[in-house]
Amino acid sequence: MFFARNGRRGRVRALAAALLTVTLLAGACGTDDPENEVRTADGQSFDLSPEQPGRVHADKVDAIAAKVPQAVRHRGTLIVTGSATTGPPLRFTASDDRTYIGSEVDFAALIAEILGLRLELRSADWAQNFVAVDSGAVDAFVSNVTVTEERKEKYDFATYRLDNVALEVPKDSNWEYKDRKSLAGKRIGVGSGTNQEQLLVHWNELNAAEGLPKIDIAYYQQTTDYYLALSSHRIDGFLGPNPVAVYHSATAGQTKILTTYSGAGDALQAEIAVLTRKDNGLIGPVHEALQYAVEHGAYQKLLARWGLQGEAVRASQINPPGLPKKQP
């Protein structure tokens, strides 16, 4: 996290600045503990506590829970992994610097409750999350994961949020963005193994075919590293999840968002989804749990709690069209 180890007071000040941005405010829930609460000028608040008393809950739905594979029902837990470096408001540490909170954690918890299971939350580096799913060590990967055609060959997906990415640049940058050609010759940071990387690689190929200079792609795993690179102008921009970019640009005051895209580029509107190992019997009940949350209002409350109403989907889908495969 870009603020995970900076101490409680510093983190609260950073969050206070971020929460002045309306995009991240609407519907936020608070706590009565001032050490765990950031209150904005208009009276809205944001809960940083590890207990998360404002988390959106749901009762078990027997008809859906009965469809969970017997081995998982017998175990009584839903084991969910996620990236430790996604960043707020998606996944970040609470005021105890240990407990993970955020929209992705809330989605995992809500699904588990509807399925009548206890959530067991785990964390790993991005690529290791896929390894954990492959090995069967975890049931699902919930951490801003985009549906892609390549991933669909190995995994199943149940969507719950639109996928929008942002190009974040230093605040004093004066270069103009028109389209992918504007990135030619620029040094752009990205997370390795992400769909944002795939977008950059594809745009690089298109630019090269048109005789334009290559995009110099710089790879980062830690948010602290790429934000330091942005602030020191070692990179011209960073392509990452839009919610995190909005949050950081409001918090640090050192960057701005130059443009946003669908996570699938021009091909279609990409979506974020719960990922499970293919054909393990879980994606059906997970999808039904998400759809139940949509139809009964818990879904909308969860998004509002984290200021993500603009990324709501009308309905959860299983394995919809995803980011196109890389061309051989």
Salt bridges, closest charged atoms under 4 A:
GLU35 OE1 - ARG8 NH1 2.88
GLU37 OE2 - ARG39 NH2 2.90
ASP47 OD2 - ARG305 NH2 3.76
ASP62 OD1 - LYS60 NZ 3.87
ASP96 OD2 - ARG98 NH2 3.90
ASP97 OD1 - ARG11 NH1 2.72
GLU104 OE2 - ARG161 NH2 3.33
ASP106 OD1 - ARG55 NE 2.67
ASP106 OD2 - ARG305 NH1 2.66
GLU113 OE2 - HIS57 ND1 2.59
GLU120 OE2 - ARG122 NH2 2.80
ASP134 OD2 - LYS154 NZ 3.18
ASP139 OD2 - ARG75 NH2 2.32
GLU149 OE2 - LYS152 NZ 2.97
GLU153 OE2 - LYS325 NZ 2.55
ASP156 OD1 - LYS278 NZ 3.09
GLU168 OE2 - HIS248 ND1 2.71
ASP172 OD1 - HIS233 NE2 2.78
GLU210 OE2 - ARG180 NH2 2.60
GLU210 OE1 - LYS181 NZ 3.48
ASP216 OD2 - ARG187 NH1 2.80
GLU288 OE2 - LYS67 NZ 2.85
GLU311 OE1 - ARG161 NH1 2.58
